[in-house]
Amino acid sequence: MALSTFNTTLKYGATSLDKTLKIKDFPSILGKRSSIEVTDLSDDAQRFIPGIRQQEESFDFTANYDPEVYEEINGLTAKQKCALVFSDGSGYTWDGKISASVNEGDVDGVLEMTVSITPESVPTWAKAVTTA
């Protein structure tokens, strides 16, 4: 089964996922695992086992600039519950600190902002993201 990115949203909130941000793109949430080499002298090829995940320092999402949302996000000081929710209701949840910055612009372009979330927990996948 294939799933479109249509209707994918970023949700956040202090105690529940009560705020929804319409986004234009999203990063890879679960980083790839590092590889730990375990080759010994009896192996004729290198062998590896999975290591820890290489998580990004921040998750950056692009959205259209909205001054009210921009001000609200930059006014947040506490850790937020966060979720990237796909159109079928599945997605990733994690805790993090959120900030926003206005992107560069050009002639006849749309004004955008980047919403950055510094993760404070490891994202987990859920078949059905709950907003409570």
N, C-alpha and C positions, 0 to 999 in steps of 0.2 A: 504494500500500500504506500502510496506517495501522499505527502501532505504539503500544501502550499504555505508560504509564509503569510498569506493574507490573514488579517485579524490577529496577528501576534502582537501582544501588548506587554508593557512593563508595568507591574503593579508594586505599590509600596505603601507603607504606613507604620506608625509607631507600634501599634499593638495588633492591627489586622491589616490585610491588604485592601484598604478602602480607597486608595488613590490609583487612578489609571492614567498612564502616559502613552499617547499614541506615538510610536517610534517608527523611524525610517530604516533602521538597520540594527543589528545586534551582534555582539562578539561571540566567539566560542566560549561557552561557560565552563565546561569541564576541560581543563588542559590535558594534553597527552601525558602519559606516564614516562618517566625517565627509564632507561634500561641499565641494569646492573650486570656487568660482565662477570660470568662465572666459569669461563673457559679454564680447563686444566690441561696438563701436558698429555693426557690421553685422548683429547679431542682433536679431530682433524679440521674443525671449523669452530669459529667463535660461538659461544652459547650465552644467552642472556635470560634474566628473570625481570619481571616488572618491578620498577621502583616506585617512588612517590610521584604524585601528580605535580606537574609544573604549572601552578596556578598563576594567572595574571595578577599584577599589582592592583589593577582596577579594571572594571568592566565599563566600556564606553559605548553609549547609545546615542545615536543622532536623532533629533526631533526638530520639528519646526519651532522657531522661537515664539514663545508666548510669555509676555512680560509678567503675568500673574503667576504662572507656573514657575518661571525663572526665579522670581522673588520668593515664592513659597519654598522651593527646593533649597535655595541658598540660606533660608532662615532656619532650616532644620539643623539641630545640634546633636540630637540623640541618634543612636543606632536605629535603623529602620528594618522592618521585615521587607524583603524584596522577592519578586517572582517574575520570571520570564514565562509567559503563558501562551501556548500555541492555540490554534483555532479549535483543536479537539479537546482542549481543557488540560492537556498534559503540560509539563514544563519543569522548570527548576526553581527551587526556593533557597534562600540564604539570608543572612543578616549582613548589613553593611552601612557605611556612612555615605551619604549622597551629596553631591554638589553639581552645579551647572555652570557652564561658561558659554559665551556667545562665540560662534565660529567666525572665521574670516568671510568676507563677502566679495562680490564682484558685480560688474555691470549686468543689469537685468537678471539678477539671481534672487533666490529665496533666502531669507535670513534664517539661519539654523542655530541650534545650540547643541552642545554635547553634554549629556548627563553622565557623570562618572560615579561609579559606586565602588568604593574600596571594601572588598569583602572581609567580614570579620568571622565568617564561618565557612565551612566547605559546602558548596552548593549540592543539593540532593535533588534527584529526579523524582517526580511523582506522576503517576498515571492520571490523577485528577487533582489539580492544585486547588486547595481549599482557601477561601479568602478570610476565614475566621482566625 
